[in-house]
Amino acid sequence: MPHDDQAELFYRVDENDNVLGSVTRKEAHSDNTIIHRAVDIAITNSKNQILLQKRSMHKDTNPGFWSISASGHVTFGETYQQAAERETEEELGVKVQLKFVTSDLIKLEREQEITGIFLGGLELTPTEFDTTEVSEVRWIDLEDLSEFIKKHDFSASPIQTLKIVHFL
């Protein structure tokens, strides 16, 4: 049973990221004409590795799939930066200095998102992650990332993000 609050409010935006109002999680994930805001966070270390997470089976989208280091939605009333910091701490249990890289419209079968993309650095492996959000974390060599994605169920949106930041 998903733990995600289906009544949670997100920003509803147009293709240029102009705010049109708010939208519930349920509406945003059931009508692919509605565009909402999201964040993807790619965390790397000095060994040229990226931290990946396996999504909990409690997630409402892509449960059990591998994904980028952290990701989530921008809650109505918060900035992209605030959302990225919150999601990183919430999902991984760590505070990481994050740098905004860009934002891009990502179109998926079930939803459309303007995704703010952030990069951060970390040397340790998070051990205090939220098990309602994340079931496992793993460092993967960037040179092995494409092969890892081919061999595992991997969320679609982060694949587009990883291409944008030239990790794929």
Secondary structure, 3 states (H helix, E strand, C coil): CCCCCCCCEEEEECCCCCEEEEEEHHHHCCCCCCEEEEEEEEEECCCCEEEEEEECCCCCCCCCCEECCEEEECECCCCHHHHHHHHHHHHHCCCCCEEEEEEEEEECCCCEEEEEEEEEECCCCCCCCCCCCEEEEEEEEHHHHHHHHHHCCECHHHHHHHHHCCCC
